[in-house]
Amino acid sequence: MEPITLYHNPRCSKSRATLALLEENGVAPELVYYLENPPDAEQLRGLLQKLRLGIRDLLRKSESEYSDLGLDDPSLSDEIVFDIVCRHPILIQRPIVVQGDRAILGRPPENVLKLLEDRP
């Protein structure tokens, strides 16, 4: 069975709830504290591919950085957005749960159960 990784922000209630839900289901995920160790552009692309989302779908529009950095400008290229997000990981929706080639955004935390349902 492939390990489960949780891109985690311990100050986020949804992230803490997702971790608790995983643990309640017997899963001890590898924790990636992405604010301390942000993904680079290649890692971020890999996560988006697993999530089946585009870069703008992963943005936290409620963060002040979103408007401060002009991310509400639709003319910004994806490359520019990737660069900004890699330098400001607070903009990444959380939590993200990954197992193998699949990933789920834990909003709401119960979404993670879909990933667990398919486990052997």
Short mmCIF file of the C-alpha atoms (twelve columns), coordinates in Angstrom:
data_MODEL
# 
_entry.id   MODEL 
# 
loop_
_atom_site.group_PDB 
_atom_site.id 
_atom_site.type_symbol 
_atom_site.label_atom_id 
_atom_site.label_alt_id 
_atom_site.label_comp_id 
_atom_site.label_asym_id 
_atom_site.label_seq_id 
_atom_site.Cartn_x 
_atom_site.Cartn_y 
_atom_site.Cartn_z 
_atom_site.pdbx_PDB_model_num 
ATOM 1   C CA . MET A 1   0.000   0.000  0.000   1 
ATOM 2   C CA . GLU A 2   1.330   3.410  -0.970  1 
ATOM 3   C CA . PRO A 3   1.946   5.891  1.838   1 
ATOM 4   C CA . ILE A 4   -0.298  8.894  2.340   1 
ATOM 5   C CA . THR A 5   1.130   12.397 2.482   1 
ATOM 6   C CA . LEU A 6   -0.661  15.365 4.009   1 
ATOM 7   C CA . TYR A 7   0.339   18.885 2.958   1 
ATOM 8   C CA . HIS A 8   -0.402  20.375 6.335   1 
ATOM 9   C CA . ASN A 9   -0.726  23.736 8.024   1 
ATOM 10  C CA . PRO A 10  -1.193  23.051 11.746  1 
ATOM 11  C CA . ARG A 11  -2.744  26.511 12.240  1 
ATOM 12  C CA . CYS A 12  -5.574  25.685 9.798   1 
ATOM 13  C CA . SER A 13  -8.678  24.095 11.315  1 
ATOM 14  C CA . LYS A 14  -9.474  22.173 8.093   1 
ATOM 15  C CA . SER A 15  -5.953  20.794 8.003   1 
ATOM 16  C CA . ARG A 16  -6.121  19.715 11.647  1 
ATOM 17  C CA . ALA A 17  -9.539  18.123 11.068  1 
ATOM 18  C CA . THR A 18  -8.237  16.240 8.043   1 
ATOM 19  C CA . LEU A 19  -5.261  14.933 10.028  1 
ATOM 20  C CA . ALA A 20  -7.604  13.807 12.809  1 
ATOM 21  C CA . LEU A 21  -9.881  12.071 10.295  1 
ATOM 22  C CA . LEU A 22  -6.923  10.225 8.764   1 
ATOM 23  C CA . GLU A 23  -5.704  9.146  12.194  1 
ATOM 24  C CA . GLU A 24  -9.214  8.006  13.181  1 
ATOM 25  C CA . ASN A 25  -9.116  5.753  10.116  1 
ATOM 26  C CA . GLY A 26  -5.791  4.203  11.079  1 
ATOM 27  C CA . VAL A 27  -3.625  6.303  8.763   1 
ATOM 28  C CA . ALA A 28  -0.428  7.937  10.004  1 
ATOM 29  C CA . PRO A 29  0.359   10.246 7.085   1 
ATOM 30  C CA . GLU A 30  3.706   11.731 6.267   1 
ATOM 31  C CA . LEU A 31  3.328   15.419 7.077   1 
ATOM 32  C CA . VAL A 32  4.660   18.083 4.758   1 
ATOM 33  C CA . TYR A 33  4.657   21.492 6.413   1 
ATOM 34  C CA . TYR A 34  4.375   23.304 3.107   1 
ATOM 35  C CA . LEU A 35  4.616   26.802 4.593   1 
ATOM 36  C CA . GLU A 36  8.087   25.936 5.923   1 
ATOM 37  C CA . ASN A 37  9.079   23.818 2.904   1 
ATOM 38  C CA . PRO A 38  7.074   25.131 -0.046  1 
ATOM 39  C CA . PRO A 39  6.801   23.023 -3.174  1 
ATOM 40  C CA . ASP A 40  8.784   24.210 -6.176  1 
ATOM 41  C CA . ALA A 41  7.048   24.728 -9.528  1 
ATOM 42  C CA . GLU A 42  7.668   21.135 -10.638 1 
ATOM 43  C CA . GLN A 43  6.273   19.683 -7.399  1 
ATOM 44  C CA . LEU A 44  3.310   22.043 -7.595  1 
ATOM 45  C CA . ARG A 45  2.598   20.940 -11.170 1 
ATOM 46  C CA . GLY A 46  2.693   17.319 -10.011 1 
ATOM 47  C CA . LEU A 47  0.223   18.044 -7.227  1 
ATOM 48  C CA . LEU A 48  -2.109  19.856 -9.611  1 
ATOM 49  C CA . GLN A 49  -1.975  16.960 -12.062 1 
ATOM 50  C CA . LYS A 50  -2.932  14.542 -9.279  1 
ATOM 51  C CA . LEU A 51  -5.681  16.895 -8.113  1 
ATOM 52  C CA . ARG A 52  -6.842  17.458 -11.702 1 
ATOM 53  C CA . LEU A 53  -6.894  21.211 -11.099 1 
ATOM 54  C CA . GLY A 54  -5.366  24.258 -12.693 1 
ATOM 55  C CA . ILE A 55  -3.116  26.612 -10.751 1 
ATOM 56  C CA . ARG A 56  -5.835  29.225 -10.311 1 
ATOM 57  C CA . ASP A 57  -8.179  26.555 -8.876  1 
ATOM 58  C CA . LEU A 58  -5.720  26.043 -6.017  1 
ATOM 59  C CA . LEU A 59  -5.533  29.679 -4.938  1 
ATOM 60  C CA . ARG A 60  -6.859  30.938 -1.624  1 
ATOM 61  C CA . LYS A 61  -8.571  34.080 -2.816  1 
ATOM 62  C CA . SER A 62  -9.324  35.174 0.742   1 
ATOM 63  C CA . GLU A 63  -5.633  35.685 1.570   1 
ATOM 64  C CA . SER A 64  -4.475  39.294 1.468   1 
ATOM 65  C CA . GLU A 65  -1.557  38.208 -0.717  1 
ATOM 66  C CA . TYR A 66  -4.039  37.243 -3.440  1 
ATOM 67  C CA . SER A 67  -5.072  40.831 -4.085  1 
ATOM 68  C CA . ASP A 68  -1.797  42.392 -2.925  1 
ATOM 69  C CA . LEU A 69  0.100   40.418 -5.579  1 
ATOM 70  C CA . GLY A 70  -2.455  41.066 -8.312  1 
ATOM 71  C CA . LEU A 71  -3.557  37.470 -8.704  1 
ATOM 72  C CA . ASP A 72  -7.064  38.643 -9.493  1 
ATOM 73  C CA . ASP A 73  -5.681  39.804 -12.879 1 
ATOM 74  C CA . PRO A 74  -6.786  37.176 -15.441 1 
ATOM 75  C CA . SER A 75  -4.086  38.322 -17.878 1 
ATOM 76  C CA . LEU A 76  -1.305  36.933 -15.641 1 
ATOM 77  C CA . SER A 77  0.205   33.862 -17.245 1 
ATOM 78  C CA . ASP A 78  0.146   30.526 -15.427 1 
ATOM 79  C CA . GLU A 79  3.952   30.693 -15.282 1 
ATOM 80  C CA . ILE A 80  3.799   33.957 -13.348 1 
ATOM 81  C CA . VAL A 81  1.111   32.562 -11.047 1 
ATOM 82  C CA . PHE A 82  3.210   29.415 -10.414 1 
ATOM 83  C CA . ASP A 83  6.200   31.584 -9.544  1 
ATOM 84  C CA . ILE A 84  4.160   33.716 -7.140  1 
ATOM 85  C CA . VAL A 85  2.559   30.710 -5.446  1 
ATOM 86  C CA . CYS A 86  5.929   29.009 -4.958  1 
ATOM 87  C CA . ARG A 87  7.206   32.146 -3.222  1 
ATOM 88  C CA . HIS A 88  3.974   32.625 -1.234  1 
ATOM 89  C CA . PRO A 89  2.711   29.132 -0.286  1 
ATOM 90  C CA . ILE A 90  0.070   30.650 2.006   1 
ATOM 91  C CA . LEU A 91  -1.907  31.015 -1.237  1 
ATOM 92  C CA . ILE A 92  -2.261  27.223 -1.628  1 
ATOM 93  C CA . GLN A 93  -5.627  25.719 -0.685  1 
ATOM 94  C CA . ARG A 94  -5.206  23.234 2.114   1 
ATOM 95  C CA . PRO A 95  -4.995  20.560 3.117   1 
ATOM 96  C CA . ILE A 96  -3.895  18.367 0.243   1 
ATOM 97  C CA . VAL A 97  -3.810  14.601 0.750   1 
ATOM 98  C CA . VAL A 98  -1.767  12.513 -1.683  1 
ATOM 99  C CA . GLN A 99  -1.510  8.783  -2.222  1 
ATOM 100 C CA . GLY A 100 0.419   7.582  -5.235  1 
ATOM 101 C CA . ASP A 101 -0.923  9.252  -8.367  1 
ATOM 102 C CA . ARG A 102 -4.075  10.538 -6.670  1 
ATOM 103 C CA . ALA A 103 -4.692  13.579 -4.519  1 
ATOM 104 C CA . ILE A 104 -7.672  15.193 -2.836  1 
ATOM 105 C CA . LEU A 105 -8.211  18.635 -1.441  1 
ATOM 106 C CA . GLY A 106 -9.455  18.269 2.140   1 
ATOM 107 C CA . ARG A 107 -12.125 20.959 1.892   1 
ATOM 108 C CA . PRO A 108 -14.242 19.729 3.512   1 
ATOM 109 C CA . PRO A 109 -12.088 17.271 5.489   1 
ATOM 110 C CA . GLU A 110 -14.532 14.452 4.694   1 
ATOM 111 C CA . ASN A 111 -13.279 14.538 1.098   1 
ATOM 112 C CA . VAL A 112 -10.322 12.476 2.289   1 
ATOM 113 C CA . LEU A 113 -12.678 9.548  2.862   1 
ATOM 114 C CA . LYS A 114 -12.961 9.170  -0.942  1 
ATOM 115 C CA . LEU A 115 -9.237  8.466  -1.055  1 
ATOM 116 C CA . LEU A 116 -9.478  5.991  1.811   1 
ATOM 117 C CA . GLU A 117 -12.446 4.121  0.278   1 
ATOM 118 C CA . ASP A 118 -10.332 2.878  -2.600  1 
ATOM 119 C CA . ARG A 119 -7.541  1.527  -0.419  1 
ATOM 120 C CA . PRO A 120 -6.916  -2.228 -0.453  1 
# 
